[in-house]
Amino acid sequence: MNTSQNFSVAAIVIASSLLSACGTTTTTTITPVSAPISTPVSSTYGVIDSIQLVQVETEKKNSGVGAVAGGVIGGALGNTVGGGAGKALATVAGVVGGAVVGNKIEENGDAPQVHQSYQIVVRMDTGGYQTVTQDAITDMQVGSRVHVENNRVYLL
């Protein structure tokens, strides 16, 4: 194996490793609804004031597979161009370009998902309100006595 080939292989491995760590963060958007303004409370007990069904949009997280696959394919294609130092440069450019394109393709395939959740407004024993959004309400209904802990409502 000559120096140019060693450099090409090393460049592909390094670029693939660096780009595989790329990803996106998950964000959650809740559709606005009218509810009392939440205020800090010292008590964690209260009564359910209202329950509303809301749409929650969750963005998928990129796995990085698109970037890695794109980098490998781009590097392989770049390695077929030129010779000597030009070949090594084309290989590195192929890895980087392929990774960017592969990541973008994966991003475009990840449409946001929408699911229904419940927005629960609790009138706390101290007089304030706390609003919690969670996926299930089990047997909860307006007027139920509840305990709020870690942004979750529990029936007493």
Contacts in CASP RR format, 6 or more apart in sequence:
PFRMAT RR
TARGET T0000
AUTHOR 0000-0000-0000
METHOD contacts of the structure
MODEL  1
MNTSQNFSVAAIVIASSLLSACGTTTTTTITPVSAPISTPVSSTYGVIDS
IQLVQVETEKKNSGVGAVAGGVIGGALGNTVGGGAGKALATVAGVVGGAV
VGNKIEENGDAPQVHQSYQIVVRMDTGGYQTVTQDAITDMQVGSRVHVEN
NRVYLL
1 9 0 8 1.000
4 83 0 8 1.000
4 84 0 8 1.000
4 85 0 8 1.000
4 87 0 8 1.000
4 88 0 8 1.000
7 88 0 8 1.000
8 79 0 8 1.000
8 87 0 8 1.000
8 88 0 8 1.000
8 91 0 8 1.000
8 92 0 8 1.000
11 88 0 8 1.000
11 91 0 8 1.000
11 92 0 8 1.000
11 95 0 8 1.000
12 71 0 8 1.000
12 72 0 8 1.000
12 75 0 8 1.000
12 91 0 8 1.000
12 95 0 8 1.000
15 71 0 8 1.000
15 92 0 8 1.000
15 95 0 8 1.000
15 96 0 8 1.000
15 99 0 8 1.000
16 68 0 8 1.000
16 71 0 8 1.000
16 72 0 8 1.000
16 95 0 8 1.000
16 99 0 8 1.000
19 64 0 8 1.000
19 67 0 8 1.000
19 68 0 8 1.000
19 71 0 8 1.000
19 96 0 8 1.000
19 99 0 8 1.000
19 103 0 8 1.000
20 64 0 8 1.000
20 67 0 8 1.000
20 68 0 8 1.000
22 62 0 8 1.000
22 64 0 8 1.000
22 67 0 8 1.000
22 103 0 8 1.000
23 61 0 8 1.000
23 62 0 8 1.000
23 63 0 8 1.000
23 64 0 8 1.000
23 103 0 8 1.000
24 59 0 8 1.000
24 61 0 8 1.000
24 62 0 8 1.000
24 107 0 8 1.000
25 61 0 8 1.000
26 58 0 8 1.000
26 59 0 8 1.000
26 60 0 8 1.000
26 61 0 8 1.000
27 58 0 8 1.000
27 59 0 8 1.000
28 56 0 8 1.000
28 57 0 8 1.000
28 58 0 8 1.000
29 56 0 8 1.000
29 57 0 8 1.000
30 54 0 8 1.000
30 55 0 8 1.000
30 56 0 8 1.000
30 117 0 8 1.000
30 119 0 8 1.000
30 133 0 8 1.000
31 54 0 8 1.000
31 55 0 8 1.000
31 56 0 8 1.000
33 52 0 8 1.000
33 54 0 8 1.000
33 119 0 8 1.000
35 50 0 8 1.000
35 52 0 8 1.000
35 119 0 8 1.000
35 121 0 8 1.000
35 129 0 8 1.000
35 131 0 8 1.000
36 49 0 8 1.000
36 121 0 8 1.000
36 129 0 8 1.000
36 131 0 8 1.000
37 129 0 8 1.000
38 128 0 8 1.000
38 129 0 8 1.000
38 130 0 8 1.000
38 131 0 8 1.000
39 128 0 8 1.000
39 129 0 8 1.000
41 124 0 8 1.000
41 126 0 8 1.000
41 127 0 8 1.000
41 128 0 8 1.000
41 130 0 8 1.000
42 126 0 8 1.000
43 124 0 8 1.000
43 125 0 8 1.000
43 126 0 8 1.000
44 124 0 8 1.000
44 147 0 8 1.000
44 148 0 8 1.000
44 149 0 8 1.000
45 124 0 8 1.000
45 125 0 8 1.000
45 145 0 8 1.000
45 146 0 8 1.000
45 147 0 8 1.000
45 148 0 8 1.000
45 156 0 8 1.000
46 122 0 8 1.000
46 123 0 8 1.000
46 124 0 8 1.000
46 125 0 8 1.000
46 145 0 8 1.000
46 146 0 8 1.000
46 147 0 8 1.000
46 148 0 8 1.000
47 122 0 8 1.000
47 123 0 8 1.000
47 143 0 8 1.000
47 144 0 8 1.000
47 145 0 8 1.000
47 146 0 8 1.000
48 120 0 8 1.000
48 121 0 8 1.000
48 122 0 8 1.000
48 123 0 8 1.000
48 140 0 8 1.000
48 141 0 8 1.000
48 142 0 8 1.000
48 143 0 8 1.000
48 144 0 8 1.000
48 146 0 8 1.000
48 153 0 8 1.000
49 121 0 8 1.000
49 122 0 8 1.000
49 123 0 8 1.000
49 129 0 8 1.000
49 142 0 8 1.000
49 143 0 8 1.000
50 120 0 8 1.000
50 121 0 8 1.000
50 142 0 8 1.000
51 118 0 8 1.000
51 119 0 8 1.000
51 120 0 8 1.000
51 121 0 8 1.000
51 137 0 8 1.000
51 140 0 8 1.000
51 141 0 8 1.000
51 142 0 8 1.000
52 118 0 8 1.000
52 119 0 8 1.000
52 121 0 8 1.000
53 116 0 8 1.000
53 117 0 8 1.000
53 118 0 8 1.000
53 119 0 8 1.000
54 116 0 8 1.000
54 117 0 8 1.000
54 118 0 8 1.000
54 119 0 8 1.000
54 133 0 8 1.000
55 114 0 8 1.000
55 115 0 8 1.000
55 116 0 8 1.000
55 117 0 8 1.000
56 114 0 8 1.000
56 115 0 8 1.000
56 116 0 8 1.000
56 117 0 8 1.000
56 133 0 8 1.000
57 112 0 8 1.000
57 113 0 8 1.000
57 114 0 8 1.000
58 112 0 8 1.000
58 113 0 8 1.000
58 114 0 8 1.000
58 115 0 8 1.000
59 110 0 8 1.000
59 112 0 8 1.000
59 113 0 8 1.000
60 110 0 8 1.000
60 111 0 8 1.000
60 112 0 8 1.000
60 113 0 8 1.000
61 110 0 8 1.000
62 103 0 8 1.000
62 106 0 8 1.000
62 107 0 8 1.000
62 110 0 8 1.000
63 106 0 8 1.000
64 103 0 8 1.000
64 106 0 8 1.000
65 106 0 8 1.000
66 99 0 8 1.000
66 102 0 8 1.000
66 103 0 8 1.000
66 105 0 8 1.000
66 106 0 8 1.000
67 99 0 8 1.000
67 100 0 8 1.000
67 102 0 8 1.000
67 103 0 8 1.000
67 106 0 8 1.000
68 99 0 8 1.000
69 102 0 8 1.000
70 97 0 8 1.000
70 98 0 8 1.000
70 99 0 8 1.000
70 101 0 8 1.000
70 102 0 8 1.000
70 103 0 8 1.000
71 94 0 8 1.000
71 95 0 8 1.000
71 96 0 8 1.000
71 97 0 8 1.000
71 98 0 8 1.000
71 99 0 8 1.000
71 102 0 8 1.000
72 95 0 8 1.000
73 98 0 8 1.000
74 94 0 8 1.000
74 95 0 8 1.000
74 97 0 8 1.000
74 98 0 8 1.000
74 99 0 8 1.000
75 91 0 8 1.000
75 92 0 8 1.000
75 94 0 8 1.000
75 95 0 8 1.000
75 98 0 8 1.000
77 94 0 8 1.000
78 87 0 8 1.000
78 90 0 8 1.000
78 91 0 8 1.000
78 93 0 8 1.000
78 94 0 8 1.000
79 87 0 8 1.000
79 90 0 8 1.000
79 91 0 8 1.000
81 87 0 8 1.000
81 90 0 8 1.000
82 90 0 8 1.000
115 135 0 8 1.000
117 133 0 8 1.000
117 134 0 8 1.000
117 135 0 8 1.000
118 133 0 8 1.000
118 134 0 8 1.000
118 135 0 8 1.000
118 136 0 8 1.000
118 137 0 8 1.000
119 131 0 8 1.000
119 132 0 8 1.000
119 133 0 8 1.000
120 131 0 8 1.000
120 132 0 8 1.000
120 133 0 8 1.000
120 134 0 8 1.000
120 137 0 8 1.000
120 140 0 8 1.000
120 153 0 8 1.000
121 129 0 8 1.000
121 130 0 8 1.000
121 131 0 8 1.000
122 129 0 8 1.000
122 130 0 8 1.000
122 131 0 8 1.000
122 132 0 8 1.000
122 146 0 8 1.000
122 148 0 8 1.000
122 153 0 8 1.000
123 129 0 8 1.000
124 130 0 8 1.000
124 148 0 8 1.000
130 148 0 8 1.000
132 148 0 8 1.000
132 151 0 8 1.000
132 152 0 8 1.000
132 153 0 8 1.000
134 152 0 8 1.000
134 153 0 8 1.000
137 153 0 8 1.000
138 155 0 8 1.000
139 155 0 8 1.000
140 146 0 8 1.000
140 153 0 8 1.000
140 155 0 8 1.000
144 155 0 8 1.000
144 156 0 8 1.000
145 155 0 8 1.000
145 156 0 8 1.000
146 153 0 8 1.000
146 154 0 8 1.000
146 155 0 8 1.000
146 156 0 8 1.000
147 153 0 8 1.000
147 154 0 8 1.000
147 156 0 8 1.000
148 154 0 8 1.000
END
